[in-house]
Amino acid sequence: MKQNRYLPFGYRIANGALTAEKNEAEVVRQIYADYLSGLSYQSIAAKLSAGTVPYKADSMAWNKHMVKRILENPRYTSEKGFPPLIDPESYLAVSEIIQKKNACQPLSGELSLIRQRLYCYNCGSRYERDGRNPKYESWHCKAEGRTGRRVSDKILLESICTVLNTIIAQPGLLEPRECRPYEPSLDVTKLNNQINRELEKTEVDSDYVKLLIFNCAAEKYASCVDCGSESLTELLRERFQNHPPLTAVDPALFEETIKQVLMEPDGTAHLKLINNQIIDSITTERSTPKC
C-alpha cells in the first residue's frame, strides 16, 4: 500500500525492510543524469509531468521543488542505511553544480566556517546562501525559503559577533542550567500522533508503523543531551574570560566554542555552545536542551 511521502521518493517498505521502489528509483537516476547533462529543475519537472511515474499518488504533476529536493538528498547514496540509488560521484557532481549556482563568488573564511554550523532556529533545517547577485546576497532557511527581512553577510556576521561579545561581557552565562525532566520535542509529538493515527485505522500497515516507531525512538534519543558538561564549560571559561571585545567574528574562537548558530528570519542569532548552552544577545540566556 502506497503511503505518503514520509519515505523519500524512490523507496518503499517490503517485509519490514527499506528497499528501492523499481520505477521510482529509475526516475531518481534519470533526474541526476538530466541535471548533469545541463537541464534545469523546471525542464526536468516538465519532462517528468509528461511521464508515467508520479511524485504523489494522486497527481502526475511535478514541480521544480520536488526535483530540487531529490537532487539534494544524500540518502540516495546509501546514507543512514538507505539502499543506494545513485553513486556518490554523481551526487557530489550535482552538489558542486548547485553550490556554484547559489554562490557565484567565494566566501570568506569566517562565512565558510559559519555556514557549516548554521541552522534555522524555528525548524532546525540548514541555512543556505543565495549569492547569485553579488550585491544582494542573502541567507535563508532551506526548508522555509525567504521570509521577512533579508539576512545579508553583514547582518549575519554582526548578529553573531554581538552574541559573542555578550558572552565575553557576561561569562557567568556559560554556567550550564540544571537539567530538567525529559519533555518530548515537536518532532517526537508529531511522530507519536502519526503512530496513533495509523494504529486507529481498520487495516494497519505493520511495516509502516514499525518504521514510524523506530524513527520516533531515534528522535527521542537525539533530543537527549549529556548534562555532565563541566569540562566543556571550563574550556569555555578559559576562552571567554578576559577576552577583549570583538569588532568582528574571531574564527578561532568561533570554531573552538560554537556548536551551532540558530538563525531567526529577522536575523537574530542564537549561539549553541559546545556545552549545549544556547545564548542570544536579547534575553542573554536560554535554558539548555531538556534531558
C-alpha positions, -999 to +999 in steps of 0.1 A: +000+000+000+015+034-010+019+057+019+025+094+019+060+109+012+073+101+047+098+079+029+120+097+003+109+092-033+124+060-046+119+038-016+093+015-001+089-009+029+089-046+020+089-073+046+098-048+073+128-035+055+137-005+034+141-013-003+142+005-036+109+011-055+119+000-090+101+026-111+107+055-088+144+045-085+148+047-122+133+082-121+158+093-095+187+081-116+172+099-147+168+131-127+205+131-118+215+122-153+194+150-168+207+176-143+243+166-151+235+169-188+225+206-182+187+205-178+172+229-153+149+220-124+119+233-144+128+214-175+132+181-156+099+187-139+081+193-172+096+161-186+085+141-156+050+156-156+046+141-191+058+107-179+041+078-161+056+079-126+040+104-102+057+121-072+024+119-054-001+091-059-030+115-066-013+137-093+011+134-122+023+169-118+059+175-109+074+209-100+110+222-096+109+220-058+103+182-060+133+179-084+155+200-062+146+180-031+156+148-048+189+163-061+198+175-026+190+143-007+222+124+004+202+093+013+203+082-023+240+074-019+231+049+010+234+075+038+217+064+071+211+029+059+190+037+028+197+014-002+219+033-027+201+045-058+230+066-073+267+066-069+284+091-046+303+106-075+271+117-092+257+132-060+289+151-054+290+164-090+254+176-087+261+192-053+291+211-068+269+225-097+242+236-072+267+252-050+283+271-078+249+284-090+240+295-054+273+311-046+289+328-076+318+343-056+340+325-029+331+330+007+354+345+033+370+321+058+346+333+085+315+328+064+326+293+052+331+282+088+298+297+099+279+280+070+289+246+083+271+252+116+242+274+105+207+262+111+171+276+113+160+285+148+124+277+140+126+243+123+162+231+125+168+230+088+201+241+072+206+278+063+219+284+028+233+314+010+220+328-023+249+347-038+238+348-074+237+386-072+270+396-055+255+430-045+224+414-029+234+382-012+211+367+014+208+338+038+176+319+044+162+286+057+165+258+032+130+245+042+111+277+048+127+297+020+130+335+021+107+351+047+108+385+062+140+405+064+169+399+041+198+385+061+229+397+043+265+386+051+269+418+071+238+412+092+248+376+098+283+384+110+272+414+131+245+393+148+269+365+157+296+390+168+271+407+191+263+374+209+300+366+213+305+400+229+276+393+252+293+362+265+327+380+268+310+407+289+290+382+310+310+349+313+286+337+340+262+329+312+284+299+304+273+280+335+250+251+325+215+252+337+201+225+359+189+195+338+152+192+335+130+161+331+126+149+296+098+166+276+090+154+240+102+177+212+078+189+185+091+162+161+085+135+187+050+147+193+042+147+156+056+111+152+036+099+182+004+114+168+011+098+134+017+064+151-016+068+169-035+077+137-020+046+119-030+023+148-065+036+148-070+025+112-091-005+104-063-020+083-029-014+100+002-014+079+025-030+105+057-024+085+050+013+082+041+016+119+074-001+128+093+024+107+074+053+125+082+037+159+119+033+151+121+069+138+103+082+170+128+063+192+157+078+172+143+113+176+138+108+214+174+097+217+187+126+195+168+151+217+186+140+249+219+156+259+246+148+284+243+173+312+277+164+327+295+190+307+317+206+333+349+200+314+334+217+283+322+246+304+357+250+319+371+252+284+346+279+275+355+299+306+392+298+296+384+310+261+359+338+270+372+352+304+394+382+299+389+381+261+389+416+246+357+427+230+354+418+193+350+441+164+345+411+140+339+374+143+371+356+156+373+324+135+394+306+161+372+315+190+341+305+170+355+272+159+365+262+194+334+272+213+303+272+190+285+240+181+256+256+161+243+290+150+205+291+151+191+320+130+157+336+131+142+350+099+147+386+112+185+380+115+186+373+153+213+348+161+213+322+189+246+305+196+246+269+208+279+264+227+298+232+230+283+226+265+248+229+249+240+263+264+220+284+239+227+322+243+215+352+224+220+390+228+184+398+236+174+377+266+211+369+273+204+333+282+183+303+272+179+271+290+199+240+280+181+215+258+159+193+281+174+159+291 
